[in-house]
Amino acid sequence: MNDENKIRILKAIKQNFPYLSQKVIKKLLKEKLVMLGDKVAKEHDWVAEDVVIKIPDEYLDNVLKPNPDVDCQLIKKTDDYIFLDKGPRVHSVALNISQTDTVANWLLSIDPALSKVNHMLESGLLHRLDYETAGVMVAARTQDAWHHLNYEFKKNNVVKIYECLVTGMPPLPGTYCAYAGSANRSSQKIKVQASQDDLLTKMDTEVLGVEEVDNDVFLVTIKLITGFRHQIRGHLAFLGCPIIGDELYKGDPYEELMLHARELAFKDACGKQVKVQSRVPLC
């Protein structure tokens, strides 16, 4: 068959199983769990568009299961959005439809129609919080609402306020700039430095307030100007005041990460200001 009639295996799998995320597809290929007939598929294969692709049975179900027992609490519902408090040690979105313990699963127990908003493994969620991080999140109930708020997130128009407990003297209120990127392919950490680098991304973090709540323990209120992975965790550690419970960034050991998403604020499609605060205190 002419190569013009073939497509990359990644695209072919996505066409056959559109509910699978790119990360899951790459995982299946890496673990040699995708078959082209009797042949194991490789990540750089080219295949005919009508080729029969086989994946393990547990990935064939295309319905994410609702689960009301995930550690989440409803804050409020509107016609367009659902606001919730996510507990610590809860994943935001599912990586495959076999997962049952994510915020996405919990959201389906609140509104089953969310399975049809954007990606079925996300249940309308507009953003993610780290597995260890608790606090306020928002999901869209309609595709139009999702597109509107997704645009606002991308333009950094959504106000995101966090609280955290740190050790070490925090900086004075003000906006702090640094540059961040992945430490290496296998590391969960980000590297942060003061100087610009072609491989690094500029990130801005605003310190809104600092309060000493115990001996050498400070409550810091943060506003995210940009939205880089691990931004608050990496940036505060770089500034000499790592978050308590964040051993990845040399924070004092504790039973949980003392970082909390306190508030979200944005304008809806009608221009109305929306502000929602977490109902769960940091400590």
C-alpha positions in Angstrom: 0.0 0.0 0.0 1.2 3.5 -0.8 2.5 5.5 2.2 0.1 8.3 1.2 -2.7 6.1 2.3 -1.1 5.5 5.8 -1.2 7.5 9.0 0.9 7.5 12.2 0.0 4.9 14.7 -0.8 7.6 17.4 -3.3 9.2 15.1 -4.8 5.8 14.1 -5.3 4.8 17.7 -6.9 8.2 18.5 -9.3 7.8 15.6 -10.3 4.3 16.8 -10.5 5.2 20.5 -11.1 8.9 20.8 -11.7 8.7 24.5 -8.1 7.7 25.2 -5.8 10.5 26.2 -2.5 11.0 24.4 -0.6 10.0 27.6 -2.5 6.7 27.8 -1.9 5.9 24.1 1.8 6.4 24.5 1.8 4.3 27.7 0.0 1.5 25.8 2.6 1.6 23.0 5.5 1.8 25.4 4.2 -1.3 27.3 3.6 -3.1 24.0 -0.1 -3.5 24.6 -1.3 -2.3 21.1 -1.6 -4.9 18.4 -1.8 -4.6 14.6 -3.2 -8.0 13.8 -0.6 -10.3 15.3 2.1 -7.6 15.3 3.0 -5.5 18.3 2.6 -1.8 17.3 5.5 0.6 17.7 5.3 4.3 18.4 6.7 5.3 15.0 4.7 2.9 12.9 2.7 4.0 9.9 -0.6 2.1 9.4 -3.5 2.1 7.0 -6.5 4.1 8.2 -8.7 1.0 8.1 -6.3 -1.3 10.0 -7.7 -3.3 12.8 -6.1 -2.1 16.1 -6.4 -4.1 19.3 -6.0 -2.8 22.8 -6.5 -4.5 26.2 -10.2 -5.1 27.1 -10.0 -2.8 30.2 -9.4 0.1 27.8 -12.4 -0.7 25.6 -15.2 0.7 27.8 -15.9 4.3 26.7 -17.9 5.4 29.7 -16.3 7.0 32.8 -18.1 5.8 35.9 -19.7 8.3 38.4 -18.5 8.0 42.0 -20.0 10.2 44.7 -17.5 8.9 47.3 -14.5 10.7 46.0 -13.2 13.3 48.5 -14.9 16.4 47.0 -17.5 18.8 48.2 -20.0 20.8 46.2 -19.7 24.5 46.6 -22.4 25.6 44.2 -24.0 24.9 40.8 -25.1 27.4 38.2 -26.6 26.8 34.8 -23.1 27.0 33.3 -20.7 25.9 36.0 -20.1 23.5 38.9 -17.8 24.7 41.7 -16.2 22.3 44.1 -13.6 21.7 46.8 -11.1 19.0 45.9 -9.6 17.1 48.8 -5.8 16.3 49.0 -4.4 13.2 47.4 -7.1 13.2 44.7 -6.4 13.2 40.9 -8.2 15.9 38.9 -8.9 14.0 35.7 -8.9 10.3 34.7 -6.2 9.0 32.4 -8.4 6.1 31.2 -12.0 5.1 31.7 -11.1 2.3 34.2 -10.3 5.0 36.9 -13.0 5.6 39.5 -11.4 7.9 42.1 -10.9 11.2 40.3 -12.7 14.6 40.5 -14.0 13.7 37.0 -15.7 10.6 38.4 -17.2 12.7 41.3 -18.5 15.3 38.9 -20.5 12.7 36.9 -22.3 11.8 40.1 -23.4 15.5 40.3 -24.3 15.9 36.6 -24.0 12.8 34.2 -24.3 15.2 31.2 -20.8 16.4 31.9 -19.5 13.3 30.1 -20.4 15.1 26.9 -18.6 18.4 27.7 -15.1 18.6 26.0 -13.2 15.4 26.8 -15.0 12.6 28.4 -12.2 11.8 30.9 -12.3 15.4 32.3 -16.1 15.9 32.9 -16.0 19.5 31.9 -13.0 20.5 34.2 -11.3 23.7 33.1 -8.1 23.2 35.0 -6.2 20.8 37.3 -4.8 20.9 40.8 -1.8 18.8 41.8 -2.7 15.4 43.3 -1.5 16.7 46.7 -3.2 20.1 46.5 -6.7 20.7 47.8 -9.1 23.6 47.1 -11.6 25.2 44.7 -12.1 23.9 41.2 -14.6 24.7 38.4 -16.2 22.5 35.7 -18.3 23.7 32.8 -21.8 22.3 32.3 -22.1 23.2 28.6 -19.6 23.2 25.7 -20.2 27.0 25.2 -19.4 27.7 28.8 -16.3 25.5 28.6 -15.0 27.3 25.5 -15.5 30.7 27.1 -13.7 29.9 30.4 -11.0 27.9 28.6 -10.2 31.0 26.6 -10.1 33.1 29.9 -7.7 30.6 31.5 -5.4 30.6 28.5 -5.3 34.4 28.5 -4.6 34.4 32.3 -7.8 36.3 32.9 -8.9 34.0 35.7 -7.9 35.2 39.2 -6.4 32.2 41.1 -5.7 32.8 44.8 -3.8 30.2 46.9 -2.8 30.0 50.6 0.1 28.0 51.9 2.2 27.4 55.0 5.9 27.8 54.7 9.1 27.8 56.7 11.8 30.3 56.1 11.3 34.0 55.8 8.9 34.7 52.8 9.5 37.6 50.5 7.6 40.9 51.1 4.3 41.4 49.2 4.9 42.1 45.5 5.3 40.3 42.1 8.3 38.0 41.6 9.5 36.7 38.3 11.5 33.6 37.6 12.1 31.1 34.7 11.0 27.4 35.0 11.2 24.2 33.1 11.4 20.4 33.6 14.4 19.4 35.6 14.8 16.4 33.3 12.6 13.8 31.5 12.4 11.5 34.5 12.0 14.1 37.2 8.7 15.3 38.7 10.3 18.5 39.8 10.7 21.7 37.9 13.9 23.7 37.9 13.7 27.4 38.6 16.2 30.1 38.0 16.4 33.9 38.0 17.9 34.3 34.5 16.2 33.7 31.1 16.9 30.6 29.1 15.6 29.6 25.7 14.4 26.3 27.2 12.6 27.9 30.1 9.3 29.6 30.5 8.8 32.9 32.3 6.5 32.7 35.4 5.2 35.5 37.6 4.0 34.9 41.1 2.4 37.6 43.3 2.7 37.5 47.0 -0.4 39.2 48.4 0.2 38.8 52.1 2.4 37.2 54.7 1.5 36.4 58.3 3.6 34.6 60.9 1.3 32.0 62.6 3.9 30.2 64.6 7.6 30.3 65.3 9.2 30.4 61.8 5.9 29.3 60.2 4.2 31.7 57.8 0.9 31.8 56.1 1.5 33.2 52.6 -1.3 34.3 50.2 -0.4 33.9 46.6 -1.9 35.1 43.3 -0.9 33.2 40.2 -0.2 35.6 37.3 0.9 32.8 35.1 0.0 29.1 35.4 3.1 26.8 35.2 3.1 23.3 36.6 4.3 23.3 40.3 4.7 27.1 40.0 3.9 28.0 43.6 5.8 25.0 45.0 8.9 25.5 42.9 8.9 29.3 43.1 8.6 29.5 46.9 11.3 26.9 47.3 13.5 29.0 45.0 12.8 32.1 47.1 13.9 30.2 50.3 10.6 29.4 51.9 9.4 25.9 50.8 5.9 24.8 51.6 5.4 22.5 54.6 4.7 19.0 53.5 6.4 19.5 50.1 9.4 17.1 50.5 9.9 17.2 46.7 11.0 20.8 47.1 12.8 20.3 50.4 9.9 21.5 52.6 9.5 20.3 56.2 7.9 16.8 56.4 4.2 16.8 57.2 1.3 14.5 56.6 0.0 16.6 53.7 1.0 19.4 51.4 0.0 22.7 53.1 -1.1 24.3 49.8 -4.7 25.3 49.2 -6.5 26.8 46.2 -8.6 29.4 48.1 -10.4 31.4 45.4 -11.3 31.6 41.7 -12.7 34.7 40.0 -13.6 35.5 36.4 -16.1 37.1 34.1 -18.7 34.8 32.5 -19.8 35.1 28.9 -22.3 37.8 29.8 -19.6 39.9 31.5 -20.9 39.2 35.0 -18.2 38.9 37.6 -18.0 35.4 39.3 -16.1 34.8 42.5 -16.0 31.5 44.4 -14.1 30.7 47.5 -13.2 27.4 49.1 -15.3 26.4 52.1 -12.5 24.2 53.5 -9.9 26.0 55.6 -6.2 25.4 54.9 -5.6 24.2 58.5 
